[in-house]
Structures are given as structure tokens and as C-alpha cells.
Amino acid sequence: MSTPFWRKKSRQKAEPQVQSVPQPQPQPQHDNDPFFFGEEPATGEQPAVAPEQLAVAPEQPAAPAAPAGPQLADTGLLIDMRNIVKTYNVGEPSELTVLHGVEFQAQQREFVSIVGPSGGGKSTLMNLIGMLDRPTEGAYAFNGEPVYAKSDKELATYRSHNIGFVFQNFNLVGRIDALQNVAMPMMYAGVDKKAREARAEELLGMMGMGERIHHQPNELSGGQKQRVAIARALANDPDLLLADEPTGALDTKTGRLVMDLFHQLHDELGKAIVLITHNPELAEETERIVEIIDGRINDIREPSGMRHEGA
Ligand SMILES: Nc1ncnc2c1ncn2[C@@H]1O[C@H](COP(=O)(O)OP(=O)(O)OP(=O)(O)O)[C@@H](O)[C@H]1O
């Protein structure tokens, strides 16, 4: 059998460099809705669905005067997170530190998986990578830009242009069709109706969903819903796709097709992908496997089994 297409590339891994930085400041909690694309659609249009259907907070709190926190040197990395500590319920009896000084980096166009036992902090880290939440301590540069220097409002806009989310349960908006689901992030980004519907149609076509563009989510199979969700994640042409157990709700064969799509997006469109998975075989298909146990990085390895020093 010939080598699968996702095995064919090799990449040079640059060593990240970090400047010494001032002490971080705790940050206020952030709106953590991945489908909040900004306060109002930048087109000035009324959204096709009410904000509550989108789980979009209709009124955002005034942007906090966020301290910039520590600054990282621009290393050329896509993701550069340093000393990330996340404590939930600070100061309450239920206070719980879930991430203990995590260092997480990803190269441009890298396909990384995050694995580890349940409760270890994978989704917490994903929420931080996805800018859905802020850490208690730590620094994060995305494409060289300091993330925590941005207000919540700026972050929502920045996130919608740079990161596409794919979840286990698809998170499509019901009662609107596939085309409108995929077009929605573009409406919030200010793309006019004709252009966004044309792009949504193109993306759905790329996902093999060209025949289903006017189907609503409840008229689609699980695999089809996930393909619509992936098309939506691509709407604003982000550099990064964040996928949390994207095959978890699918049967093996359909999950395989979805995973092949991710490989295609990585290889053909150059998307960086961070995949959270409990499936070791899927993790083995990625370029680097990061294992988190009890809120700490336990191991970083390549699928060949080669270990990185300092893991
Ligand atoms: N919003 C929150 N408030 C308080 N505790 C939380 C919150 N979110 C997560 N936790 C706790 O943080 C810990 C890590 O949870 P997290 O969901 O990040 O783990 P995980 O590795 O993704 O687990 P799984 O594989 O089961 O999804 C758990 O003990 C969880 O109960």
C-alpha cells in the first residue's frame, strides 16, 4: 500500500525563543462563546437568527481595561503559550487549579493532537488556545500577536478571523439551512450577502455537501452535520482549526471520512490543526502528540515514538 498522503511531508521544527517578561496579571473572565463573532454583524444586517439561538450574549460587558500581561518575542510560531496556569473559582471553597504552568507551542501549518485521561485539562487548554477564556497566569502570542493585550471585544473579532472551531456535537444552528450556517461567521465579519453565500456554497461543495446546501441540520446525518460544521469553521479562512473530539459522535467509517477531511485541509490548504482526541490511532496520524495528565504536559512525542527533550 502506498504511503497515505498525510505521512508524506516532513517539517523543520524551529526552537521557540522567549524574552524575559514582566509578571502576568490575572485577567477578568471572558465571554466564552466560540460562535460570538462580534457585537453586531459588521454588515449592519439583522442576523438570520436571534442572538440567544446562537448562544451569543446579546449585550457584552464593557471591555475591561485589560493589562497587556507578559509579552512574548515573535518566534514565528502560530501558537506560543507560556506558563499557563488556570484556576477555576478563584478565592472560593471550590477553587481548583486545572493547568499548572503549561507550555504549549505549535508551528505554522502544524497538525498537533492533544491526548490524555479524562479531567486532565485538555478542553480547558483548548478553550485557552481558542481565546474563549483567559488564564489565571501566563502569556500567549498567536502569530506573534499578544493575545491578552486585547479587550474581550477585540478578542472576539480576532478569534473569528483566525480560528475555526469544530466540536463533537457539531453545534450547528437549527432551523436555518447548511448554507446559512456556513455563511453566518462571514456576516459577522462584514462580508456582503452575495459573496458570503457564494463562498458558503463553495465550501460546502468542497466538503462534498453541494447537494445538501438547503438542508437544515435535523435533515442531515451526523457525518453530514460535521462536514457542515467544518465548512463553517473555514468560513473566514482561519489559520487554525481547533477540533475537540470531532469524530467522537460518529461511527468508525464516518469518523474516518471526517479525519481524512482534516488531513486534506492540512495538506492542501495549509491549515494548522489542534485536535483533541481520546483515540490513539487518530493521534498517531498527526505530526506531534501532546499528552496532558493532571494539568501538566506529561509527554510530547512524534508518532514515530521519537521523544522531544524536556517533554
Ligand atoms: N468551568 C469550570 N469550572 C470549574 N471546574 C471546571 C470548569 N471546567 C472544567 N473544570 C474542571 O477542570 C478539570 C479539567 O477539565 P477538562 O474538561 O479540561 O478536562 P479534559 O481533559 O478535557 O476531560 P475530558 O477528556 O473528560 O473531556 C476537571 O476536573 C473539570 O471538572
The ligand as an ORCA input file, in Angstrom:
! r2SCAN-3c Opt
* xyz 0 1
  N     -15.829     25.980     34.243
  C     -15.280     25.167     35.138
  N     -15.390     25.421     36.455
  C     -14.826     24.606     37.373
  N     -14.126     23.496     37.058
  C     -14.003     23.183     35.759
  C     -14.573     24.001     34.745
  N     -14.278     23.436     33.546
  C     -13.566     22.325     33.814
  N     -13.406     22.171     35.148
  C     -12.648     21.089     35.815
  O     -11.354     21.092     35.279
  C     -10.836     19.771     35.171
  C     -10.342     19.551     33.755
  O     -11.467     19.527     32.889
  P     -11.316     19.451     31.311
  O     -12.677     19.451     30.733
  O     -10.375     20.490     30.848
  O     -10.621     18.015     31.155
  P     -10.490     17.108     29.851
  O      -9.093     16.574     29.862
  O     -10.907     17.854     28.636
  O     -11.516     15.947     30.163
  P     -12.396     15.052     29.134
  O     -11.410     14.210     28.378
  O     -13.249     14.237     30.058
  O     -13.183     15.970     28.263
  C     -11.952     18.846     35.615
  O     -11.719     18.488     36.955
  C     -13.197     19.712     35.492
  O     -14.153     19.327     36.423
*
